[in-house]
């Protein structure tokens, strides 16, 4: 017999009380495009807007999972609840995640203050899963203080993570030609923190120098955030505390300059539009931008409505 899904309200309450199984079930409803998804998003909406979403991206081999695990440990030492969405490449046969980041982060398996979920990208471009925004909403509403989104790996479309995170960390490592790769991918335009991992290897100074030079060429408006360049050896937890300090400094700066609210409104705007586009694609060839979208995005970002209800209102207006 198939397992009965508890009522949505019950699942949401259990998730907010720290029940990892309830969180897992809610994310599964998201990934499976369940008919209950609208009800789930409506129930979660009043509790969203608390978590700091931190994206972690970089070329394969730079140590993304090791760095993420070290950052989780550092945040747990401060008493904060932490979640990780590790978006893996998909199996062409089952559609499931191939790399299994939960296996690589087993040291946190018994910590009730940590939730780790591997999600398959399922062929979605940009290194993320199509369901990532809704999964983030689940984790945010469940009361996690920090949510790390670890992406598949650098590619030409990898900049998508910048639109989904409050803070984006670009990981590099010596001896991998990362300076050139980063410039080609355009991620020098979207990184908020640059971390050179494996800093005990030869060539770390070259990577740091190249990064500093390329960042100096970027045009930034007056008062804009200046991305720091940090060095770590994540496998030995060296430099990790400095990265946490930089993440928190970034959060303080965003709050003080209104950037955090604007980022979240922009993210809500993108989420509403994506939902509306999916619903309207069968009837309309194109959905042009509408000024009313900004009003709806503000309502969603503030928790006054959920993205599905906002999308319905947008559709009715069109």
C-alpha positions in Angstrom: 0.0 0.0 0.0 1.3 3.5 -0.8 2.2 5.6 2.2 -0.5 8.1 3.2 0.6 11.7 3.0 -0.4 13.6 6.2 -2.5 16.8 5.8 -0.4 19.7 4.5 -1.0 21.8 7.7 0.2 18.9 9.8 3.3 18.5 7.7 4.1 22.2 7.9 3.7 22.2 11.7 6.0 19.2 12.0 8.6 20.8 9.8 8.6 23.9 11.9 9.1 21.8 15.0 12.3 20.4 13.5 11.0 17.1 12.1 13.4 16.3 9.2 11.0 13.7 7.8 8.3 16.3 7.4 10.7 18.6 5.7 11.7 15.7 3.4 8.1 15.0 2.5 7.4 18.6 1.7 10.4 18.8 -0.6 9.3 15.6 -2.3 5.9 17.1 -2.9 7.7 20.0 -4.6 9.9 17.7 -6.8 7.0 15.5 -7.8 4.8 18.5 -8.8 2.2 17.2 -6.4 -1.4 18.4 -6.8 -1.0 19.6 -3.2 1.8 22.0 -4.2 -0.4 25.0 -4.2 -1.7 24.2 -0.7 1.9 23.6 0.5 3.1 27.0 -0.8 0.1 28.8 0.7 0.7 27.2 4.1 4.4 28.0 4.1 4.1 31.6 2.9 3.6 33.3 6.3 6.7 31.7 7.7 9.1 32.5 4.9 11.7 35.3 4.7 14.0 34.4 7.6 16.8 32.2 6.2 20.0 33.6 4.6 20.3 31.8 1.3 24.0 31.2 0.4 24.9 29.8 -3.1 28.2 27.9 -3.5 29.5 27.3 -7.0 32.8 26.6 -8.7 34.5 24.2 -11.1 34.4 20.4 -10.4 37.3 19.5 -8.1 37.6 22.8 -6.2 36.2 21.2 -3.1 32.6 22.5 -3.0 31.2 19.7 -0.8 34.2 19.8 1.5 33.9 23.6 1.9 30.1 23.4 2.4 30.6 20.7 5.1 33.2 22.9 6.8 30.9 25.9 6.7 28.0 23.9 8.1 30.2 22.9 11.1 31.2 26.5 11.7 27.6 27.7 11.7 26.5 24.9 13.9 29.2 25.9 16.4 27.3 29.2 16.7 24.0 27.4 17.4 22.4 28.2 14.1 20.2 25.7 12.2 21.6 24.9 8.8 20.2 23.2 5.6 22.0 22.2 2.4 20.5 21.7 -1.0 23.1 19.9 -3.1 22.0 19.9 -6.7 23.6 17.0 -8.5 23.7 16.0 -12.2 20.9 13.6 -13.1 21.1 10.0 -14.1 19.9 9.6 -17.7 18.1 6.4 -16.7 16.3 7.1 -13.4 16.4 10.9 -13.3 18.0 10.7 -9.8 21.0 12.5 -8.5 24.3 10.9 -9.4 26.9 12.3 -6.9 25.0 12.0 -3.6 26.3 14.9 -1.5 24.6 13.4 1.5 27.2 10.6 1.3 30.0 13.2 1.3 28.7 15.0 4.4 28.1 12.1 6.7 29.7 13.8 9.6 26.4 15.9 10.0 24.1 12.9 9.6 23.2 12.7 13.3 22.9 16.4 13.9 19.2 17.4 14.2 20.2 21.0 13.6 21.3 20.1 10.0 19.2 19.0 7.1 20.9 17.9 3.8 19.1 17.1 0.6 20.5 16.0 -2.8 18.3 17.2 -5.7 18.7 16.1 -9.3 19.1 18.9 -11.9 17.0 16.7 -14.3 18.6 18.4 -17.3 17.8 21.9 -16.1 20.4 24.4 -17.4 22.2 26.7 -15.0 23.4 24.0 -12.5 20.2 24.1 -10.5 17.0 22.1 -10.4 13.7 23.7 -11.6 12.2 23.0 -8.2 15.0 24.7 -6.2 13.0 28.0 -5.5 10.1 26.0 -3.9 12.5 23.7 -2.0 14.2 26.8 -0.6 10.8 28.1 0.5 10.2 24.9 2.4 13.6 25.1 4.2 13.1 28.8 4.9 9.7 28.3 6.4 10.9 25.3 8.4 13.1 27.7 10.4 16.6 27.1 9.2 18.8 30.1 9.7 21.2 29.5 6.8 20.6 27.5 3.7 23.5 26.6 1.4 22.8 25.8 -2.2 25.6 23.8 -3.7 25.4 23.7 -7.5 26.4 21.1 -10.1 29.5 23.0 -11.3 30.6 25.9 -13.4 29.2 26.3 -16.8 28.1 29.1 -19.1 24.7 29.1 -17.5 25.9 28.8 -13.9 25.1 32.5 -13.1 21.6 31.4 -12.4 22.6 30.8 -8.8 23.2 34.5 -8.3 19.5 35.2 -8.9 18.4 32.6 -6.4 20.8 33.3 -3.5 21.2 36.3 -1.1 25.0 35.8 -1.2 27.0 33.9 -3.8 30.3 32.3 -3.1 32.6 31.5 -6.0 35.1 28.7 -5.2 38.4 28.4 -7.0 41.6 26.3 -6.5 45.2 26.6 -7.7 46.4 24.8 -10.8 43.0 24.4 -12.5 42.9 27.5 -14.8 40.0 28.8 -12.7 40.8 32.5 -13.4 40.2 32.0 -17.1 37.2 29.7 -16.6 35.6 32.2 -14.2 36.0 35.1 -16.6 34.6 33.0 -19.5 31.6 32.0 -17.4 30.9 35.5 -16.4 30.8 34.6 -12.7 33.1 37.5 -11.8 30.1 39.7 -12.3 27.9 37.8 -9.9 30.2 36.6 -7.0 29.8 38.3 -3.6 32.7 36.3 -2.0 35.7 34.6 -3.8 37.3 31.8 -1.9 40.5 30.2 -3.1 40.4 26.7 -1.6 43.3 24.2 -1.3 45.5 27.2 -0.5 48.3 24.9 0.7 49.0 24.1 -3.0 51.5 25.8 -5.3 50.0 28.6 -7.4 47.6 30.0 -4.8 49.3 33.5 -5.1 48.8 33.4 -8.9 45.1 32.6 -8.6 44.6 35.4 -6.0 46.6 37.9 -8.1 44.6 37.1 -11.2 41.3 37.4 -9.3 42.2 40.7 -7.7 43.2 42.1 -11.1 40.0 41.0 -12.9 37.8 42.3 -10.0 39.6 45.6 -10.3 38.5 45.9 -13.9 34.8 45.5 -13.0 32.7 48.7 -12.9 30.9 49.0 -9.7 28.6 51.9 -8.6 29.6 54.1 -5.7 28.8 52.4 -2.4 28.6 48.9 -3.9 29.8 45.9 -2.1 33.4 45.0 -2.8 33.8 41.2 -2.9 36.6 40.0 -0.7 39.1 37.3 -1.7 39.7 34.7 0.9 41.9 31.6 1.2 41.0 28.3 2.8 42.1 24.7 3.2 38.6 23.3 3.8 39.8 19.8 4.5 41.6 21.1 7.5 39.1 23.8 8.5 41.7 26.5 7.8 40.3 29.9 6.9 36.7 28.7 7.3 35.9 31.1 10.2 37.1 34.0 8.1 34.6 33.0 5.4 31.8 32.8 7.9 32.7 36.3 9.1 32.7 37.6 5.5 29.2 36.0 4.9 27.9 37.7 8.0 29.5 41.0 7.1 27.8 40.7 3.7 24.4 40.0 5.3 24.8 43.1 7.6 25.7 45.2 4.6 22.7 44.0 2.6 20.3 44.7 5.4 21.8 48.2 6.0 21.6 49.2 2.3 18.2 47.7 1.4 19.9 45.1 -0.9 18.5 42.1 0.9 14.9 43.2 0.5 15.5 44.0 -3.1 17.1 40.7 -3.8 14.2 38.8 -2.2 11.7 40.9 -4.2 13.6 40.1 -7.3 13.7 36.4 -6.5 9.9 36.4 -5.7 9.4 38.3 -9.0 11.2 35.6 -10.9 9.4 32.8 -9.1 5.9 34.3 -9.8 6.8 34.9 -13.5 8.1 31.3 -13.9 4.9 29.9 -12.5 2.7 32.1 -14.6 4.7 31.3 -17.7 4.3 27.6 -17.2 0.5 28.0 -16.8 0.1 30.4 -19.7 2.4 28.7 -22.2 -0.3 26.6 -23.6 -2.5 29.7 -24.3 0.0 32.5 -25.0 3.1 32.6 -27.1 4.7 35.2 -24.9 4.1 36.8 -21.5 5.2 40.3 -21.6 6.4 42.1 -18.4 3.7 43.8 -16.4 4.2 46.6 -13.7 1.7 44.7 -11.5 4.3 41.9 -11.2 6.4 44.2 -8.9 3.4 44.7 -6.6 2.7 41.0 -6.4 6.4 40.2 -5.8 6.5 42.6 -2.9 3.5 40.8 -1.4 5.1 37.4 -1.8 8.4 38.5 -0.4 6.7 40.0 2.7 4.6 36.8 3.3 1.3 38.4 2.6 0.5 35.9 -0.1 2.0 32.8 -1.8 3.5 32.7 -5.3 0.8 30.5 -6.7 -2.0 32.9 -5.6 0.1 35.8 -7.0 0.5 34.0 -10.3 -3.3 33.4 -10.5 -3.9 37.2 -9.9 -1.4 38.0 -12.6 -3.1 35.6 -15.0 -6.5 37.1 -14.3 -5.2 40.6 -14.9 -3.8 39.5 -18.3 
